[in-house]
Amino acid sequence: MSKRRRYVVAYDICDDYRLRRVHDAVVARGDRLQYSVYVCDLTFQEKLALQHDLRKVINQGQDRVAFIDLGLSNEGGTSSFEFMGVHPHLRQDGEPTII
């Protein structure tokens, strides 16, 4: 079984229709940290599937999506994050996301 890695996925989408479709694809696979910023614990195959879905939606000349790899999800836990103010719930030890 492929190990899950923890990613911060952030996006900047210029069109409201594309923004909604990108949001729907990412929220189905992760937890929101901020507007347009999510934490996703993904296997390699899940990451490729998400990227494939996003490529079908975004305008490559106007929009931007970033994947920031924080390492294995069961090793990083929440230690990669430091918050001020309200602390969002983050999955522990690579809890799977059911899609």
C-alpha positions in Angstrom: 0.0 0.0 0.0 1.2 3.4 -0.9 2.1 5.7 2.0 0.2 9.0 2.4 2.1 12.2 2.3 0.8 15.5 3.7 0.5 18.4 1.3 -0.6 22.0 1.6 -2.7 22.7 -1.5 -3.3 26.4 -2.2 -4.9 27.9 -5.2 -5.5 31.3 -6.9 -8.2 31.0 -9.5 -9.3 34.0 -11.6 -12.8 32.9 -12.6 -15.7 32.2 -10.2 -16.9 29.1 -12.2 -13.4 27.6 -12.3 -12.9 28.5 -8.6 -16.0 26.6 -7.5 -14.9 23.5 -9.5 -11.4 23.7 -8.1 -12.8 24.1 -4.6 -15.0 21.1 -5.0 -12.1 18.9 -6.1 -9.8 19.9 -3.3 -12.3 20.0 -0.4 -13.3 16.4 -1.3 -9.7 15.4 -0.5 -8.6 17.6 2.4 -9.3 19.9 5.2 -9.5 23.7 4.9 -6.9 25.8 6.7 -7.8 29.2 5.1 -9.7 30.3 2.0 -8.1 28.5 -0.9 -5.6 26.7 1.4 -6.1 23.0 2.3 -4.2 20.2 4.0 -4.5 16.9 2.0 -3.1 13.5 3.0 -2.7 11.7 -0.3 -1.1 8.7 -1.7 0.9 9.2 -4.9 -2.0 7.9 -7.0 -4.5 10.2 -5.2 -2.2 13.2 -5.8 -2.0 12.3 -9.5 -5.8 11.9 -9.7 -6.3 15.3 -8.0 -3.8 17.0 -10.3 -5.5 15.4 -13.3 -8.9 16.7 -12.2 -7.5 20.2 -11.6 -5.8 20.3 -15.0 -9.1 19.7 -16.7 -10.6 22.8 -14.8 -8.0 25.5 -14.5 -6.8 27.9 -17.1 -3.0 27.3 -17.3 -2.4 30.9 -18.4 -4.4 32.6 -15.6 -4.8 30.3 -12.6 -2.3 28.8 -10.1 -2.4 25.7 -7.9 0.5 24.9 -5.5 1.3 21.5 -3.9 3.6 21.8 -0.9 5.0 18.5 0.3 5.3 18.3 4.1 6.5 14.7 4.2 4.8 11.5 5.3 1.6 12.2 7.0 2.1 9.8 9.9 5.5 11.3 10.7 4.5 15.0 10.5 1.1 14.9 12.2 0.4 18.4 13.1 4.0 19.3 14.1 4.5 21.0 10.7 2.0 23.7 11.6 2.0 26.5 14.1 -1.2 28.5 14.5 -2.1 31.8 16.1 -5.8 32.3 16.9 -8.3 29.6 16.1 -6.7 26.2 15.5 -8.3 24.1 12.7 -8.8 20.4 13.1 -6.0 18.5 11.3 -6.1 14.8 10.6 -3.8 12.7 12.8 -1.4 10.0 11.6 -2.6 10.0 8.0 -6.3 9.3 8.7 -7.7 8.4 5.3 -10.1 10.6 3.4 -13.1 8.7 2.0 -14.0 10.0 -1.5 
